[in-house]
């Protein structure tokens, strides 16, 4: 086993400290009795109770979840279709323009994307609300799904799909029964990535949201401008706990799948 040098150890320690010490401080002060977030006055969970009674934050969280689920689902469907066309479509007229339009949101500033979508919604007379946020998030997250799925399709063994066609499957049945189950991990990863991007978005949502539809990042940003309250610390702690639970659960499931595959391979070698 190769031992790490002192320089690598110190660099790694400083890097992790820079990333996680602020998060640890935030979690600790979410249990602060005092209303002042910088003065420790004892342990208390009352701000979590206050958060559950805050209708503004609860409504914003519900809007955020609805937007994230809907936009990530639409983005996954459209992004998978776009990736399939890019990888399997061969050469066709307008391919360069099509690929450029797919990948443009990856490098385009969010301010430009949000402003252009705002002008579009105003031009067609569409009132800003939950629908416009869903359309905006679908627009910019679809390209991320397309990149993830296309990377899996490039390495896909097409002989399996051709075997299904030889056995009597139609192209749609071969895609549904053979191709889609194999690329399902990439599709799920794209959905999760789109879901995370939608939850985290502030700039585009601020352009496309209306008075009746405020997402949680917008609500937190508006509240922080007036001063950080312990309720925001409690909300942030809950979000960190949800994310950490999801990451740990996914890691455990992946680890179990790897162990199961290794056991199956060992049993196959023995037989």
BABA-431108 format. One line per 10 residues: number of its first residue (from 1); their letters; for each residue x, y, z of C-alpha. Coordinates in Angstrom, 1 decimal, padded with zeros to 4 digits, always signed. Each point is the difference from the previous one (the first is absolute). Example, Ala and Ser with C-alpha at 12.3 -4.5 7.8 and 13.67 -1.06 7.14 Angstrom:
<vexnus>
1	AS	+012.3 -004.5 +007.8; +001.4 +003.4 -000.7
</vexnus>
This chain:
<vexnus>
1	XXXXXXXXXX	+000.0 +000.0 +000.0; +001.4 +003.4 -001.0; +000.2 +002.5 +002.9; -001.0 +003.5 -000.6; +002.6 +002.7 +000.4; -000.4 +002.7 +002.6; -000.7 +002.6 -002.7; -002.9 -002.1 -001.3; -001.3 -000.6 +003.5; +000.0 +003.7 +000.9
11	XXXXXXXXXX	-001.5 +001.0 -003.3; -002.8 -002.6 +000.3; -000.7 +001.1 +003.6; -000.1 +003.7 -000.9; -002.3 -000.8 -002.9; -002.5 -002.0 +002.0; +000.1 +002.6 +002.8; -000.7 +002.8 -002.4; -003.0 -001.9 -001.5; -001.5 -001.6 +003.1
21	XXXXXXXXXX	+000.7 +002.2 +003.0; -002.5 +002.7 -001.0; -002.6 -002.8 -000.5; +000.7 -001.4 +003.5; -000.3 +003.5 +001.5; -003.3 +000.5 -001.7; -001.3 -003.3 +001.3; +001.1 +000.8 +003.6; -001.6 +003.5 +000.0; -003.2 -001.4 -001.3
31	XXXXXXXXXX	-000.5 -001.4 +003.5; +000.8 +003.4 +001.6; -002.5 +001.3 +002.6; +000.8 +003.6 -000.8; -001.6 +001.9 -002.9; +003.4 +001.4 -000.8; +001.8 -002.5 -002.2; +003.4 +001.1 +001.1; -000.7 -000.2 +003.8; -000.2 -003.5 +001.6
41	XXXXXXXXXX	-002.6 +000.0 +002.7; -000.6 -003.8 +000.6; -001.3 -003.0 -001.8; -003.5 +000.1 -001.4; -002.1 -001.4 -002.8; -002.7 +002.7 +000.1; +001.1 +001.5 -003.4; -000.9 -003.3 -001.7; -003.5 +000.4 +001.5; -000.1 +003.6 -001.2
51	XXXXXXXXXX	+001.0 -001.2 -003.5; -002.8 -002.5 -000.1; -002.5 +002.8 +000.8; +001.4 +002.4 -002.6; -002.5 -000.3 -002.8; +002.2 +002.2 -002.4; +002.9 -002.5 +000.2; -002.3 -003.0 -000.2; -001.8 +001.3 -003.1; +003.3 +000.9 -001.7
61	XXXXXXXXXX	+001.4 -003.5 +000.8; -003.1 -001.6 -001.5; +000.3 +002.1 -003.2; +003.6 -000.9 -000.3; -000.7 -003.7 +000.3; -002.8 +000.2 -002.6; +002.2 +001.9 -002.4; +003.0 -002.3 +000.5; -001.9 -003.2 -000.5; -001.9 +001.2 -003.1
71	XXXXXXXXXX	+003.0 +001.8 -001.7; +002.4 -002.9 +000.7; -002.5 -002.5 -001.5; -000.6 +002.1 -003.1; +003.7 +000.6 -000.3; +000.8 -003.7 +000.3; -002.4 -000.9 -002.8; +001.1 +002.7 -002.3; +003.7 -000.4 +000.8; -000.1 -003.7 -000.6
81	XXXXXXXXXX	-001.7 +000.5 -003.3; +002.6 +002.6 -001.0; +002.8 -002.3 +001.1; -001.4 -002.9 -002.0; -000.3 +002.2 -003.1; +003.6 +001.3 +000.4; +001.5 -003.4 +000.4; -002.2 -002.2 -002.2; -001.2 +002.6 -002.5; +003.1 +000.0 -002.1
91	XXXXXXXXXX	+000.6 +002.9 -002.3; -003.1 +002.1 -000.8; -000.7 +003.5 -001.2; +000.3 +002.5 +002.9; +001.9 -002.4 +002.3; +002.6 +002.7 +000.9; -002.7 +002.5 +000.8; -001.9 -002.5 +002.0; +003.0 -001.1 +002.1; +000.9 +003.7 +000.5
101	XXXXXXXXXX	-003.5 +000.8 +001.3; +000.1 -003.1 +002.3; +003.4 +001.0 +001.6; -000.4 +003.8 +000.0; -001.6 +000.2 +003.5; +003.1 -001.7 +001.4; +002.2 +003.0 -000.7; -002.6 +002.8 -000.2; -000.2 +002.2 +003.1; -003.1 -000.5 +002.1
111	XXXXXXXXXX	-000.8 +003.7 -000.1; -000.3 -000.1 -003.8; -002.1 -003.2 +000.1; -002.4 +001.4 +002.6; -000.3 +003.4 -001.8; -000.6 -001.6 -003.4; -002.7 -002.3 +001.5; -001.6 +002.9 +001.7; -000.2 +001.9 -003.2; -001.5 -003.1 -001.7
121	XXXXXXXXXX	-002.7 -000.4 +002.6; -000.9 +003.7 -000.2; -000.1 -000.1 -003.8; -002.4 -003.0 -000.1; -002.1 +001.4 +002.8; +000.6 -002.8 +002.5; -000.4 +001.0 +003.6; +002.9 -000.8 +002.2; -000.5 -002.7 +002.5; +000.7 -003.7 +000.7
131	XXXXXXXXXX	-000.5 -000.9 -003.7; +002.6 +002.5 -001.2; +002.5 -001.1 +002.6; -000.5 -003.6 -001.1; +000.6 +000.9 -003.6; +003.1 +002.0 +000.9; +001.5 -002.7 +002.1; -000.8 -002.6 -002.7; +001.8 +002.1 -002.6; +003.3 +000.3 +001.8
141	XXXXXXXXXX	+000.1 -003.4 +001.7; -000.8 -002.0 -003.1; +003.5 +000.5 -001.4; +001.5 -001.6 +003.2; -002.2 -003.1 -000.4; +001.0 -000.2 -003.7; +003.7 +000.0 +000.8; -000.3 -002.7 +002.7; -002.2 -002.3 -002.2; +002.0 +000.5 -003.2
151	XXXXXXXXXX	+003.2 -001.0 +001.8; -001.7 -003.3 +000.9; -001.4 -000.5 -003.5; +003.4 +000.4 -001.5; +001.4 -003.0 +001.9; -003.2 -002.0 -000.5; +000.4 -003.4 -001.7; -002.3 +000.2 -003.0; +000.3 -003.7 -000.7; -002.4 -000.6 +002.9
161	XXXXXXXXXX	-002.6 +002.2 -001.6; +000.6 -001.6 -003.4; -000.6 -003.4 +001.5; -003.3 +001.1 +001.4; -001.0 +001.3 -003.5; +001.1 -003.3 -001.5; -002.3 -001.8 +002.5; -003.0 +001.9 -001.2; -000.1 +003.1 +002.0; -001.1 +003.3 -001.6
171	XXXXXXXXXX	+002.4 +003.0 +000.4; -002.3 +001.4 +002.7; -000.2 -003.3 +001.9; +003.8 -000.4 -000.2; +000.5 +003.4 +001.4; -002.6 -000.5 +002.8; +001.0 -003.6 +000.9; +003.8 +000.0 -000.6; +001.6 +003.4 -000.5; -001.9 +001.9 +002.7
181	XXXXXXXXXX	+000.6 -002.4 +002.9; +003.7 -000.1 -000.8; +000.3 +003.8 -000.1; -002.4 +000.4 +002.9; +002.9 +000.9 +002.5; +001.0 +002.9 -002.3; -003.6 +001.2 -000.4; -000.5 -000.1 +003.8; +003.2 +001.9 +000.5; -001.1 +002.6 -002.5
191	XXXXXXXXXX	-003.3 +000.3 +001.9; +001.7 +000.4 +003.3; +002.4 +002.6 -001.5; -002.9 +002.0 -001.5; -001.9 -000.3 +003.3; +003.0 +001.4 +001.9; +000.5 +002.8 -002.4; -003.6 +001.0 +000.3; +000.1 +000.0 +003.8; +003.1 +002.1 +000.0
201	XXXXXXXXXX	-000.9 +002.6 -002.7; -000.5 +003.6 +001.1; +000.9 +002.2 -003.0; -002.3 -001.5 -002.7; -002.8 -000.5 +002.5; +000.2 +003.6 +001.1; -000.6 +001.1 -003.7; -002.9 -002.4 -000.7; -001.8 -000.2 +003.3; -003.1 +002.1 +000.9
211	XXXXXXXXXX	-001.5 +001.3 +003.2; -002.0 -003.1 +000.5; +002.9 -002.4 -000.6; +003.1 +000.5 +002.1; +002.6 -002.8 +000.2; +002.0 -000.8 +003.2; +003.3 +001.5 -001.3; -001.7 +003.2 -000.8; -001.7 +000.1 +003.4; +003.2 -000.7 +001.8
221	XXXXXXXXXX	+001.9 +002.6 -002.0; -002.7 +002.6 +000.8; +000.0 -000.9 +003.7; +003.8 +000.2 +000.3; +000.1 +003.5 -001.5; -001.9 +001.1 +003.1; +002.3 -002.0 +002.4; +000.7 -003.6 +000.7; -002.5 -001.5 +002.3; +000.2 -003.3 +001.9
231	XXXXXXXXXX	-002.9 -001.4 -002.0; +002.2 +000.2 -003.1; +002.7 -001.9 +001.8; -002.5 -002.7 +000.9; -001.3 -000.2 -003.6; +003.5 -000.3 -001.3; +000.8 -002.8 +002.5; -003.1 -001.9 -001.1; +001.1 +000.3 -003.6; +003.5 -001.1 +000.8
241	XXXXXXXXXX	-001.4 -003.0 +001.9; -002.2 -001.0 -003.0; +002.9 +000.3 -002.4; +002.4 -002.0 +002.2; -002.7 -002.7 +000.5; -000.4 -000.3 -003.7; +003.7 -000.1 -000.7; +000.6 -002.7 +002.7; -003.0 -002.1 -001.2; +001.2 +000.2 -003.6
251	XXXXXXXXXX	+003.5 -001.0 +001.0; -001.2 -003.0 +002.1; -002.2 -001.2 -002.9; +002.8 +000.3 -002.5; +002.4 -001.8 +002.4; -002.5 -002.9 +000.4; -000.5 -000.2 -003.7; +003.8 -000.2 -000.6; +000.3 -002.7 +002.7; -002.9 -002.0 -001.5
261	XXXXXXXXXX	+001.6 +000.2 -003.5; +003.3 -001.2 +001.4; -001.7 -002.9 +001.7; -001.9 -000.9 -003.2; +003.2 +000.1 -002.0; +001.8 -002.2 +002.6; -002.8 -002.5 -000.1; +000.0 +000.0 -003.8; +003.8 -000.7 +000.0; -000.4 -002.8 +002.5
271	X	-002.8 -001.6 -002.0
</vexnus>
